[in-house]
């Protein structure tokens, strides 16, 4: 029955000039960065005394949170079997596999992440890493790289340098460059008397973090801006304007987190502007709800717009796609799977879009454009999605939760 439906739908798309097989092949080639921190609630594995601070908030206490790197890798292995395609994994700088006496974040080396590297080699996947400028006693008054104390800044500068070197080693040994994403929670909850000095200090600190030239064959630097963050509502030091200009001036990749802009803003609308003057970006695909938040992605207008702008304008080879949401109120593995698959669905819808609305627009027939845009929403893309999932050997949308429930019973509930 599924095959008959697929062949019928394939003909429907073919009549509209869409090559379904080509669309699925393009979807095959899109590798997502699966964010490890969904599985451990962004806690990391350094010490029990460190609490989540500085712009990060995970709500909920669903059972089964990964307590160490081994458990997190096991959960990732299971989740990635339910996400079609071949992907990579992103780590935070405190998700160490091993700690050494007297060694803090400023002195981390590849040896703190050696088992992660071995795990990735075995699975033939890439690894990314982001310095963790939060959840640490040296995040003082919610300031890290912009702190007025040179000693505190030095600690965080060294942590940034350490993560870049770890990323370089990931890239060398795995054969694919590691994305090293810099986001700092620095800022002020209430209106500061001086906004300029913290930004000057952050700029100088970042210059030192990036002073060593590392081959782009192994490591890629990205900088992530925010409209605002938790606890820094009145002044976010690493603002949108700050990092857009910093990236442009210093040749860094700009990171957009789709969960950290005003609810009326669509990141998809920004892509065509950015690519007029930048060659590539890093996307943290998330979902904002009313305020600075990282909800599990759903197939809504924002996600569809982001995917469509990426696909239709030919930007796929210019975007590094990463996921960034964390929810501890539901099964964490289900959150990974649901969010990743939803973004893949949005990409598939975009890849299957007929070009008739674009043709109408070129003729300035805006009435037909609107009619055709709306008509495209009724196309039976779900049949193509089911076919792709079957080809990739993963369960359908109505079947994967039974696999997750079994894993929850046999593994997560025992933790």
MOSUL-V31408 format. One record per pair of residues at least 4 apart in sequence whose C-alpha atoms are under 6 Angstrom apart, sorted by sequence separation. I is the first residue (numbers start at 1). J is the second residue. If there is no record, write none. Layout:
BEGIN
i=I j=J
i=I j=J
END
This chain:
BEGIN
i=6 j=10
i=10 j=14
i=14 j=18
i=37 j=41
i=76 j=80
i=103 j=107
i=110 j=114
i=120 j=124
i=139 j=143
i=143 j=147
i=150 j=154
i=163 j=167
i=170 j=174
i=171 j=175
i=207 j=211
i=216 j=220
i=229 j=233
i=232 j=236
i=238 j=242
i=240 j=244
i=243 j=247
i=245 j=249
i=247 j=251
i=274 j=278
i=299 j=303
i=301 j=305
i=304 j=308
i=308 j=312
i=309 j=313
i=334 j=338
i=335 j=339
i=337 j=341
i=361 j=365
i=368 j=372
i=395 j=399
i=407 j=411
i=408 j=412
i=409 j=413
i=13 j=18
i=14 j=19
i=37 j=42
i=66 j=71
i=120 j=125
i=134 j=139
i=139 j=144
i=171 j=176
i=228 j=233
i=247 j=252
i=288 j=293
i=310 j=315
i=311 j=316
i=360 j=365
i=361 j=366
i=389 j=394
i=395 j=400
i=408 j=413
i=66 j=72
i=147 j=153
i=171 j=177
i=288 j=294
i=310 j=316
i=171 j=178
i=247 j=254
i=287 j=294
i=145 j=153
i=228 j=236
i=286 j=294
i=287 j=295
i=361 j=369
i=360 j=369
i=287 j=297
i=167 j=178
i=286 j=297
i=227 j=239
i=357 j=369
i=225 j=238
i=226 j=239
i=227 j=240
i=98 j=112
i=225 j=239
i=226 j=240
i=97 j=112
i=225 j=240
i=357 j=372
i=96 j=112
i=97 j=113
i=96 j=113
i=225 j=243
i=45 j=68
i=40 j=65
i=40 j=66
i=255 j=281
i=39 j=66
i=254 j=281
i=255 j=282
i=256 j=283
i=257 j=284
i=258 j=285
i=259 j=286
i=263 j=290
i=69 j=97
i=253 j=281
i=255 j=283
i=258 j=286
i=259 j=287
i=131 j=160
i=259 j=288
i=296 j=325
i=222 j=252
i=295 j=325
i=221 j=252
i=222 j=253
i=223 j=254
i=224 j=255
i=294 j=325
i=131 j=163
i=222 j=254
i=223 j=255
i=260 j=292
i=226 j=260
i=227 j=261
i=259 j=293
i=259 j=294
i=266 j=302
i=88 j=125
i=90 j=127
i=91 j=128
i=92 j=129
i=93 j=130
i=268 j=305
i=282 j=319
i=88 j=126
i=89 j=127
i=90 j=128
i=91 j=129
i=92 j=130
i=93 j=131
i=199 j=237
i=268 j=306
i=280 j=318
i=281 j=319
i=282 j=320
i=283 j=321
i=284 j=322
i=285 j=323
i=286 j=324
i=88 j=127
i=90 j=129
i=93 j=132
i=280 j=319
i=283 j=322
i=284 j=323
i=285 j=324
i=286 j=325
i=307 j=346
i=92 j=132
i=177 j=217
i=284 j=324
i=307 j=347
i=177 j=218
i=178 j=219
i=179 j=220
i=180 j=221
i=181 j=222
i=182 j=223
i=183 j=224
i=268 j=309
i=177 j=219
i=181 j=223
i=189 j=231
i=297 j=339
i=304 j=346
i=308 j=350
i=143 j=186
i=189 j=232
i=191 j=234
i=296 j=339
i=299 j=342
i=142 j=186
i=188 j=232
i=189 j=233
i=190 j=234
i=298 j=342
i=187 j=232
i=189 j=234
i=172 j=218
i=188 j=234
i=171 j=218
i=188 j=235
i=161 j=209
i=187 j=235
i=106 j=155
i=160 j=209
i=187 j=236
i=44 j=94
i=45 j=95
i=126 j=176
i=128 j=178
i=130 j=180
i=168 j=218
i=187 j=237
i=44 j=95
i=45 j=96
i=127 j=178
i=128 j=179
i=129 j=180
i=130 j=181
i=133 j=184
i=168 j=219
i=186 j=237
i=106 j=158
i=146 j=198
i=157 j=209
i=167 j=219
i=106 j=159
i=35 j=89
i=36 j=90
i=105 j=159
i=108 j=162
i=32 j=87
i=33 j=88
i=34 j=89
i=35 j=90
i=36 j=91
i=146 j=201
i=31 j=87
i=33 j=89
i=34 j=90
i=110 j=166
i=146 j=202
i=28 j=85
i=33 j=90
i=145 j=202
i=145 j=205
i=229 j=292
i=54 j=134
i=53 j=134
i=53 j=135
i=52 j=135
i=51 j=135
i=50 j=135
i=50 j=136
i=54 j=142
i=55 j=185
i=54 j=185
i=55 j=229
i=55 j=230
i=79 j=333
i=83 j=337
i=62 j=328
i=61 j=328
i=62 j=329
i=60 j=328
i=61 j=329
i=62 j=330
i=59 j=328
i=60 j=329
i=35 j=323
i=38 j=326
i=32 j=321
i=33 j=322
i=34 j=323
i=32 j=322
i=33 j=323
i=39 j=332
i=84 j=392
i=82 j=394
i=23 j=351
i=18 j=354
i=64 j=412
i=64 j=413
i=64 j=415
i=6 j=383
END
